[in-house]
């Protein structure tokens, strides 16, 4: 699933490809905003992206099962 995170006063958004479900990302986002803590996202390759909840302008959740295109999807 592709997640786009808009940053307050940021010209670009952060894009993360992850295997997590939309429900789990939504829960983690809600908890981070409520606690004024850090949203932690793990991408497909195991890398972690840490974003302070106070700096998040918006969160856009893509399709959970996007079809891969190209030779890398074989």
VOSEMAR-261583 format. One record per atom (N, C-alpha, C, O, CB): x, y, z. Coordinates in steps of 0.2 Angstrom, whole numbers, plus 5000, padded with zeros to 4 digits. Glycine has a CB too. Example, Ala and Ser with C-alpha at 12.3 -4.5 7.8 and 13.67 -1.06 7.14 Angstrom:
<guzas>
506649725039
506249785039
506649845039
507149835042
505749785045
506449895035
506849955036
506450005039
506750065040
507049975029
</guzas>
This chain:
<guzas>
500449945000
500050005000
500450065000
501050065003
499550005006
500250114996
500650174996
500350225001
499750235001
500650204989
500750255005
500550305010
500950375008
501550375007
500750285017
500550425007
500850495006
500750535013
500150545015
500550525000
501250565015
501250605021
501450675019
501950695017
501650575027
500950725020
501050795019
501350825026
501150815031
500450835017
501850865025
502250895030
502050975031
502051005026
502950885030
501850995037
501751065038
502351105035
502951095037
501551085045
502251155031
502751205029
503251165024
503851195024
503051245034
503051105022
503551065018
503251075010
502651065009
503550995020
503751085006
503551084999
503451014996
503051014991
504151114995
503750964999
503650894996
503250855001
503350865007
504250864993
502950794999
502650755003
503150685004
503550674999
501950725001
503050655009
503450595010
503050535007
502450525009
503650585018
503350495003
502950435001
503250365003
503850355002
502950434993
502850325006
503150265009
502650205006
502050205006
503050265017
503050155003
502750095001
502750045007
503350025009
503050064995
502250015009
502249975015
501749915014
501249915010
502050015021
501849865018
501449805018
500849805023
500449765024
501849735019
500849865027
500449875033
499749885030
499649905024
500649925037
499149865034
498549885032
498349955033
498649985037
498049835035
497849975030
497550045031
497350055038
497450105041
497050065026
497050005040
496750005047
497350015052
497250055057
496349945049
497849975051
498449985056
498750055056
498950075061
498949925055
498850075050
499150145049
498650195052
498950245055
499250155041
498050195051
497550245053
497550235061
497550295064
496850225051
497650185064
497650175071
498350205074
498350245079
497650105073
498850195071
499550215073
499550295072
499850325076
500050185069
499250315067
499150395066
498750425071
498950475074
498850405059
498150395073
497750425078
498050425085
498050475089
497150385078
498450365086
498750365093
499350415093
499450445098
499050295094
499750425088
500250475088
500050545088
500350585092
500650465081
499450565085
499150625086
498850635093
499050695096
498550635081
498550595096
498250595103
498850605108
498750645112
497850535104
499350565107
499950575112
500450625110
500850635114
500250505112
500350655105
500850705102
501550675102
502050705104
500850775107
501550615099
502150585098
502450575091
502250615087
502150515102
502750525090
503050505083
502650455079
502550405082
503750495083
502450465073
502150415069
502750375066
503150405062
501750445063
502750305067
503250265064
502950225059
502450185060
503550215070
503250225053
503050185047
503650145045
504150165044
502750225041
503450075043
504050035041
503850015033
503249995032
504049965045
504350025029
504250015022
504349945020
504449905024
504650065018
504249935013
504349865011
505049835012
505049775012
504149865003
505549875012
506249845013
506449845021
507049835022
506649895009
505949865025
506149855032
506449925035
506549925041
506649805033
506449975031
506650035034
506150075038
505550065036
506950085028
506350105043
505850145047
505850215045
506350245044
505950135054
505250245045
505150325044
504850345050
504250325052
504750335037
505150395053
504850425059
504650495058
505050535056
505350425065
504050515059
503750585058
503450605064
503050575067
503350575052
503650665066
503350695072
502550715070
502450745065
503650765074
502150685074
501450695073
501250775073
500750785069
501050665079
501550815076
501350885076
501550915069
501350975068
501750925082
501950885065
502150915059
501750885053
501950905047
502950895058
501350835054
500950805049
500350845047
499950865051
500750735051
500350865040
499750905038
499150865036
498650875037
499950955032
499350805032
498850755030
499150695029
499750685028
498550785024
498750635029
498950575027
498550545022
497950545023
498950525034
498750525016
498350495011
498550415010
499150405009
498550535004
498050375011
498150305011
497950285004
497350295002
497750265016
498350245000
498250214994
497850144994
497650124999
498850214989
497850114988
497550044988
498050004992
498650004992
497450024981
497649954995
498049904999
498449854995
498949824996
497649865004
498149834989
498449784985
498449804978
498149794973
497949714985
498949854977
499149884970
499449834966
499849794968
499549944971
499249834960
499549784955
500249814953
500349874951
499149774949
500749764953
501449784951
501549784944
501249734940
501949744955
501949824941
502049824934
502749824932
503149854936
501749894930
502949784927
503649784926
503949714927
503649674930
504049834929
504649714925
504949644926
505149634934
505249574935
505649644923
505149684938
505249664945
504749634949
504849604954
505449734948
504149624946
503549594949
503549524947
503049494950
502949634947
503949494944
503949424942
504049374948
504049314947
504349404937
</guzas>
